[in-house]
Amino acid sequence: MLVEDPRESVCSGSPLGAILLQMKAWDEHLYRHARLTARLAVRAGETLQLSREDRFYLITGALLHDVGKIFWPKEMSFKPRLTAADLEWVRDHPENGYRHVQARWPGVPGATLDIIRQHHERPDGSGYPLGLTGRQIHPLATVVGAIEAYAAMTEARAYRQHRLSPPEALRELLQGGHPARLVDLIQNWV
């Protein structure tokens, strides 16, 4: 069953809205990145001609994909270089986000949870946190993984001297194991 539109949820004090407010309170940049990723997810859903239900899962997963970062030490968002200990926090954020949303949003769609947990998995098994391969990864998680990586590479970040240009980001996506069909889809928007 389809639940209400995510934009209405944010305004209605729903669990989705409450979680997004937590993200915004923790770090404004985290919230802006979530919104940018969701806007790209809207375009992806339209381009891929997904059903209304799948578009909802895609957009809510895109909004919440990085919610596990709210458990990071605050200073990690501003470090130019991450330590080995910091990288453990990074690798844990999909699982932490999955658990947080599952606890805070009774009845959260399973596909939304899969997107949150699997957005850093890669078809070749090089991703995290579970090292899934190919068809083990939810197809919508693969979409969010590509669009959120593109968004992150084209945004200003403390650990990078400059934003990547769209062509540079697209090359990085391909080198990072994202499916070529998704990279082509993103390329058509930029």
C-alpha positions in Angstrom: 0.0 0.0 0.0 1.3 3.4 -0.9 1.7 5.9 2.0 1.4 9.6 1.5 3.6 11.7 -0.7 7.0 12.4 1.0 6.7 16.2 0.7 3.4 16.0 2.6 5.0 13.7 5.2 7.6 16.2 6.1 5.0 18.9 6.7 2.6 16.6 8.7 4.9 15.7 11.6 5.2 12.1 10.4 8.1 9.8 11.3 9.8 10.7 8.0 9.5 14.4 8.8 10.8 13.9 12.3 13.9 12.0 11.0 14.6 14.7 8.4 14.4 17.3 11.2 17.0 15.3 13.2 19.3 15.3 10.1 18.8 19.0 9.7 19.5 19.7 13.4 22.7 17.6 13.3 24.1 19.2 10.2 22.6 21.6 7.6 24.9 20.2 4.9 23.6 16.6 5.6 20.1 17.8 5.1 20.9 19.8 1.9 22.6 16.7 0.5 19.6 14.6 1.3 17.3 17.0 -0.5 19.6 17.2 -3.5 19.7 13.4 -3.7 15.9 13.3 -3.5 15.5 15.8 -6.3 17.8 13.6 -8.5 15.7 10.6 -7.4 12.6 12.3 -8.7 14.2 12.7 -12.1 15.5 9.1 -12.0 12.0 7.8 -11.1 10.5 9.7 -14.0 13.2 8.7 -16.5 13.0 5.1 -15.5 9.2 5.2 -15.6 8.9 3.7 -12.1 5.6 2.9 -10.6 4.2 5.4 -8.1 5.1 3.0 -5.2 8.7 2.6 -6.4 9.1 6.3 -6.9 8.0 6.8 -3.3 10.5 4.2 -2.1 13.2 5.8 -4.2 12.6 9.3 -2.9 12.2 8.3 0.7 15.3 6.2 0.5 17.2 9.1 -1.2 16.1 11.5 1.6 17.2 9.1 4.4 20.2 7.3 2.8 22.7 9.1 5.0 20.7 9.4 8.2 23.2 7.1 10.0 25.7 10.0 9.9 23.8 11.6 12.8 25.7 9.2 15.0 29.1 10.4 13.9 31.2 12.6 16.1 30.3 16.1 14.9 33.8 17.1 13.9 34.0 14.3 11.2 31.9 16.5 8.9 34.6 19.1 8.8 37.8 17.1 8.8 40.0 17.4 5.7 41.4 13.9 6.2 39.7 11.0 8.0 41.6 8.6 10.3 41.2 4.8 10.3 38.8 5.1 13.2 36.8 7.7 11.3 36.5 5.3 8.3 34.9 2.8 10.6 32.2 5.3 11.3 31.8 5.9 7.6 31.5 2.1 6.9 28.9 1.8 9.7 26.5 4.6 8.7 24.3 2.6 6.3 23.6 0.0 9.0 23.2 2.7 11.7 20.7 4.5 9.5 18.8 1.4 8.7 18.4 0.6 12.4 17.5 4.1 13.3 14.8 4.5 10.7 13.4 1.0 11.4 13.1 2.0 15.1 11.7 5.5 14.5 9.2 4.8 11.6 6.9 1.9 12.4 5.7 0.4 9.1 8.6 1.9 7.1 8.6 0.3 3.6 11.1 -2.5 3.3 12.4 -1.1 0.0 13.2 2.2 1.8 15.2 0.4 4.4 17.0 -1.6 1.7 18.0 1.7 0.0 19.4 3.1 3.3 21.3 0.0 4.1 22.6 -0.8 0.6 23.3 2.6 -1.0 27.1 2.0 -0.8 27.0 -1.6 -2.1 28.4 -2.1 -5.6 27.6 -4.8 -8.1 31.1 -6.2 -8.1 31.0 -6.7 -4.3 33.4 -3.9 -3.4 30.8 -1.9 -1.5 29.8 -1.9 2.1 28.5 -2.6 4.7 27.5 -6.2 3.6 29.7 -6.7 0.5 26.6 -7.7 -1.6 27.0 -8.4 -5.3 24.8 -8.0 -8.4 21.2 -9.1 -7.8 21.6 -9.2 -4.0 21.4 -5.4 -4.1 18.0 -3.9 -4.3 17.7 -2.2 -7.7 16.5 1.1 -6.2 19.5 1.1 -3.8 21.8 0.9 -6.9 20.0 4.0 -8.3 20.3 6.0 -5.1 23.9 4.9 -4.7 24.8 6.4 -8.1 22.8 9.6 -7.8 24.0 10.3 -4.2 27.6 9.7 -5.2 27.2 12.1 -8.1 25.6 14.7 -5.8 28.4 14.3 -3.2 31.2 14.6 -5.9 29.7 17.8 -7.3 29.1 19.4 -3.9 31.8 21.3 -1.9 33.3 19.0 0.8 35.8 19.6 3.6 38.0 16.7 2.4 38.2 18.0 -1.2 39.8 21.2 -2.5 37.2 21.7 -5.2 33.9 20.2 -6.5 34.2 17.9 -9.4 32.8 19.0 -12.7 29.9 16.9 -14.0 32.1 15.1 -16.5 34.7 14.4 -13.8 32.0 13.1 -11.5 30.6 10.8 -14.2 34.1 9.3 -14.9 34.5 8.7 -11.1 31.1 6.9 -11.0 32.2 4.5 -13.7 35.6 3.9 -12.0 33.7 3.4 -8.7 31.8 0.5 -10.0 28.4 2.1 -10.7 26.5 0.6 -13.6 27.1 2.3 -16.9 23.4 2.5 -17.6 22.9 4.7 -14.5 25.9 6.9 -15.4 24.4 7.4 -18.8 21.1 8.3 -17.3 22.7 10.9 -15.0 24.8 12.2 -17.9 21.5 13.0 -19.8 20.5 15.4 -17.0 23.7 17.4 -16.8 
